[in-house]
Amino acid sequence: MLAVVSHDAGGAEILSSYLRQNPQPHCLVLDGPAVNVFMRKLGDCQTTSLADAIDQCSLVLCGTSWQSNLEKQAIVQAKAAGKKVIAFIDHWVNYSERFQLDGKTIEPDEIWVGDVDAEILAQQVFPTIKIVLIPNPYFKDLTEDLNKLHSPANLASRFSILYVCEPIREHAMLSFGNERHWGYTEEDALHFFLENTDALVRAISDIKIRPHPSESKSKYDWAKEAYAVVAETTSDKSLVQQIVEADIVVGCNSMALVVALLAKKRVISSIPPGGQGYNLPQAGIEHLQALVSKYQESLDA
């Protein structure tokens, strides 16, 4: 029996795809955004408590979260019960923070990653833990979905932009007690983008802003009121559908940027000046700061 433990949306996408592609006896411990992700992909899911799941299972597979300690508690309780526990990392940033609980490092028996970039990073951060490369099951599902969809032809030579958001301020506050730990907030990054769209492309048909699953649907309504080019600040469409319909996808460190690369879209990081570091390792992602500098040079020439 496999116990699957998940809270945040990113990890839930990977773990639910893994179960769909690898059917096996399992029990689910779900909370937060993970509940809707699993229901969307696996149907009506029956869940159980963490204690009961660990008691029933022989192996624990969990995601990693910044919004919740659920998976960290699963690691602690599984190891205390003598059960093997594996954590599947769904991203490429803040690896060490994913295993901190009450000031202590909580180490699983094994860490799974979904691509070579993540494997290299995990080996550097966790040299004493076994790292296993499991081709990303979420990306496999996404590739199949993308192959069924087709981008609309851009006949008007005007570009539609999708901006994908992240709760950067909340993440920094929860993890470090300082909402500006990384030198910027999600509002800073969005302002930087909206004030510098000319550096990307001159003719824009519309900008659509997609809040993170953990954010309020009205969080970015201010942008629609302040900028006429912003067409919407929420959507009932899937992420994949919105990416397919866009010509350019912009964000900070969202996994959606990597999904957009899979969809062969132009992808741009909007981390503003003063933002600490750039963490996504994919070479195909452009940097708005560099584009703005180049654009300003062209105006001064």
RAVEN-V280933 format. One line per field, one symbol per residue. ss: DSSP state (a for helix, b for strand, c for the rest). A space follows every 50 residues. Layout:
# RAVEN-V280933
ss: ???
This chain:
# RAVEN-V280933
ss: cbbbbbccaaaaaaaaaaaaaccccbbbbbcccaaaaaaaaaccccbcca aaaaaaccbbbbcccccccaaaaaaaaaaacccbbbbbcccccccaaaab bccbbccccbbbbccaaaaaaaaaaccccbbbbcccaaaaaaaaaaaacc ccccccccbbbbbbcccaaaaaaaaacccccccccaaaaaaaaaccaaac cccbbbbbbbccccccccccaaaaaacccbbbccccccaaaaaaaccbbb bcccaaaaaaaacccbbbbcccccccccccccccbbbaaaaaaaaaaaaa c
